[in-house]
Amino acid sequence: MIELLTYLLEASICLTVALIFYKVMLSDLTFFDLNRLILLTLLGAALVFPLLSFDLIPNQTIFKEVTLPTFWVGQGMENESAGMEITWVTVVFGIYLMGVIWTAVRLIFGFMQSFRLLGKSNLFFYQDKYIAEHPEFTPASFFQYILLPKFHLDDEDQQRIILHESVHVNKKHSWDLLFVQMAKVLFWFNPLIYAYENSIREVHEFQADQGVTHSFSQREYSRLLLKLVSAGRGWQFMNNFNQFQTKKRIIMMNKTKSNRSQLVRFLMAIPVLGLMFVAFSCDLTNSEEEIEGPTQVEKSTAIGPSNMAARIADVGADGKEIFDVTEVQPKPPGGMEGWNAYLAANLKYPEQARKLGVEGTVIAVFVVNSDGKISDVEILRGIGAGADEEAMRVIRNSPDWTPATQRGTKVNSRLRLPIRFKLG
């Protein structure tokens, strides 16, 4: 659930950046085809970039060390009343899920209603287009169909409407709107997705109006828009003839075409996309590979910058060398069974982490000294909310181990322990 909420937050930030960029840099231009392309590209990027993950910083220092089996905390191990505790994350997720279901149901119902009316309508094939006639329709387009309440061949105003809706059909605007509606299912709670939808619908209308004014006078077409200003609005994925900002559409029709030199503004989308990609798709820190399973020698793994100096020094509390791999590995009291029993008895799920719904893997590194005592406990990757401190506390308080040996001599050795905190 935390991962989903993180994705929604990051995608919402991307959506905010995309909408601000469009409104500030491009919305006043008359390059409507490019505006539409940029809007759809930025929306797609906002949805996809937070799902991607790339490491930008290569591994710099390579060490090998023994990794102990992952120990699990929480999953079915706490008392039942704790397991039944409802966290704020659960409440937020429940509200979000109800909104998703409601929005999806409305979308599906809109489709069913549209196809029901299409099934009842009279269909005509006119000028290479399907005309659907039904009294409940307002002038609109729906994928390959042009919807009309009444079809009149000799009505000049209707010819303008058909031409307008033909542009929507030819440019496949319904697919754009379907894409936006699917995004709205995920981001129903975010008012910016509705503002984004309005921007896309606006560009659609500008494109269709431009297509009409190539064949009819702007004056007569503007009169028609004003005449139909009270027309109703259809379903979310329809382009209704007079659904949108009549005044602004008339202004844009009469506006002087943007100078070609202003096309350079569209190049600004490249750094915007790059910023979104780096911020939400790229990991700027060295990643740690999470090891699961039985005791094993770990594959080459990078150590984070905060641990670099100590690791390169590679000496223990007694000033002697620390080995990552030894001929005989160190052993906890009672073997691995005793070690697991010790962890189970002492590791607790932090109350703060439980309340916040925090889950994840803490990766700790510690040194078993030549006298068997534990020292140099560090967290290579943490999850916060008290889990890192709890892991360090339990490891530091561990009973003495049997130290590792190298060529018959007791030596300092380094071990890695992944601890998986999981709410039941």
Buried (B, 14 or more C-beta within 10 A) or exposed (E): BBEBBEBBEBBBBBBBBBBEBBEEBBBEBBBBEBBBBBBBEBBEBBBBBBEEEEEEEEEEBEBEBBBBBBBBBBBEBBEEEBBEEEBEBEEBBEEBEEBBEEBBEBBEEBBEEBEEBBEEBEEBEEEEBBBBBBEEBBBBBBBEBBBBEEBEEEEEBBBBBBBBBBBBBBBEBBEBBBBBBBBBBBBBBBEBBEEBBEBBBBBBBBBBBBBBBEEBEEEEBBBBBEEBEEBEEBBBBBBBBBBBEBEEBBEBBEEEEBEEEBEEBBEBBEEBBEEBBEBBBBEEEBBBEBBEEEEEEBEEBBBBEEBBEBBEEBEBBEEBEBBBBBEBBBBBBEEEEEBBBBBEEEBBBBEBBBEBBBBBBBBBBBBBBBBBBBBBBBBBBBBBBBBBBBBBBBBEEBEEBBBBBBEEEBBBBBBBBBBBBBBE
